[in-house]
Amino acid sequence: MAFSDFKAIPDVQKKFGIRHIENDFIKIEAGVSPSEQFLQELEFSRQYIPIFASEGARCEAVIFPILREVYKKHAKHYALWIKEPLAYDETLSGTPDYFISTRSELGKLVVGTPLIMLVEAKKNDFEQGWGQCLAELVELLILLLLFQK
């Protein structure tokens, strides 16, 4: 079953026994700011590219540039993966848009321990996007636990 087969959060909750809790979990560090070149490129994309016209446009013109800018400061210790397939079993498998892993001792072509996974809502369907995202996060947690053994 692919990640995209999970259409809503309750589907994933029931399948894997996940409780729903809401909480703020992101803390922004003071003094963190993007480069001027990055801001200019993002503004250019906003002005001249129809960034909300498709999933591909959002991924390439908005999501990836932001992710890459943040990743630059951590590239020596972590690996950024784009559209790399992951599979735990028949229920949890698929290709996340992006994920970050530890660097493998075998080099940059081998996935290390997956740590962070990024996805976006499909066809502007927020509820379906969250269902798929939650399924991907469940797999990420399972893979993380397996890599720690």
C-alpha positions in Angstrom: 0.0 0.0 0.0 1.5 3.3 -1.0 1.6 6.4 1.2 -0.9 8.0 -1.2 -3.4 5.2 -0.5 -4.0 6.8 3.0 -6.6 9.4 2.3 -7.2 10.9 5.7 -5.7 11.1 9.2 -8.3 8.8 10.8 -7.3 6.0 8.3 -3.7 6.1 9.5 -4.7 6.5 13.2 -6.9 3.4 13.1 -4.4 1.3 11.1 -1.5 2.1 13.5 -3.2 3.1 16.7 -2.1 6.7 16.7 -3.6 9.2 19.1 -4.2 12.8 17.9 -2.7 15.6 20.1 -2.1 19.2 19.0 0.8 21.2 20.3 3.3 23.8 19.1 6.6 22.1 18.3 8.7 24.4 16.1 11.0 27.0 17.8 12.6 29.6 15.5 16.2 30.5 16.6 16.9 34.2 17.0 19.3 35.5 14.4 18.5 32.9 11.7 18.0 34.5 8.4 18.3 33.4 4.7 20.9 34.8 2.3 20.1 37.9 0.2 20.6 35.8 -3.0 18.0 33.3 -1.7 15.5 36.1 -1.0 16.0 37.6 -4.4 15.5 34.2 -6.2 12.4 33.5 -4.2 11.0 36.9 -5.0 11.8 36.4 -8.7 9.9 33.0 -8.6 7.0 34.7 -6.8 6.7 37.4 -9.4 7.3 35.5 -12.7 6.5 31.9 -12.1 2.9 30.6 -11.5 4.1 28.8 -8.3 0.6 27.7 -7.3 -0.4 26.3 -10.7 0.8 22.8 -9.9 2.4 20.5 -7.4 5.6 20.5 -9.5 5.7 24.2 -9.6 5.3 24.4 -5.8 8.0 21.8 -5.3 10.6 23.2 -7.6 10.0 27.0 -7.2 9.2 27.2 -3.5 9.6 24.0 -1.4 13.0 22.8 -2.7 14.7 26.2 -2.6 13.6 26.8 1.0 14.7 23.3 2.0 18.0 23.6 0.2 18.7 27.0 1.9 18.1 25.5 5.3 20.0 22.3 4.5 23.3 24.1 3.4 24.2 24.7 7.1 23.9 21.0 7.9 25.1 19.3 4.7 28.3 17.9 6.2 26.4 15.8 8.7 23.1 15.0 6.9 22.0 13.9 3.4 19.1 15.5 1.5 17.1 13.1 -0.6 14.7 14.0 -3.4 12.0 11.5 -4.6 14.0 8.5 -3.2 11.8 5.4 -2.7 11.5 4.1 0.8 9.8 0.8 1.8 9.3 -0.9 5.2 6.7 -3.5 4.1 3.7 -3.8 1.7 1.7 -1.4 3.9 4.3 1.3 4.3 6.1 2.1 1.0 6.3 5.0 -1.3 8.4 7.9 -2.5 8.4 10.9 -0.3 9.0 14.3 -2.0 12.0 15.0 0.2 13.6 13.5 3.3 16.8 14.1 5.3 18.9 11.3 6.7 22.2 10.8 8.5 25.1 10.5 6.1 25.9 6.9 5.3 29.4 5.6 5.9 29.1 4.1 2.4 28.9 7.4 0.7 26.3 9.8 -0.7 24.5 7.2 -2.8 23.3 5.2 0.1 20.6 6.3 2.5 21.5 6.7 6.1 19.0 6.7 9.0 16.0 8.7 7.8 15.3 11.6 10.2 13.0 14.2 8.6 10.4 13.7 5.9 8.7 16.5 4.0 5.5 16.2 2.0 2.9 18.6 0.6 -0.8 18.3 0.2 -2.0 16.8 -3.1 -4.2 18.9 -5.4 -4.7 21.4 -2.6 -6.5 18.8 -0.5 -5.3 19.5 3.0 -7.0 16.5 4.6 -5.7 14.0 2.1 -2.3 15.5 2.3 -2.2 15.0 6.1 -3.3 11.4 5.8 -0.4 10.7 3.4 2.0 12.7 5.5 1.1 10.8 8.7 1.6 7.4 6.9 5.0 8.6 5.8 5.9 9.7 9.3 4.9 6.3 10.7 7.3 4.7 8.2 10.0 7.2 9.1 9.6 6.3 12.8 9.7 2.5 12.1 12.8 3.0 9.9 14.5 5.1 12.5 13.9 2.4 15.2 15.2 -0.3 12.8 18.4 1.7 12.0 19.1 2.1 15.8 19.2 -1.6 16.3 
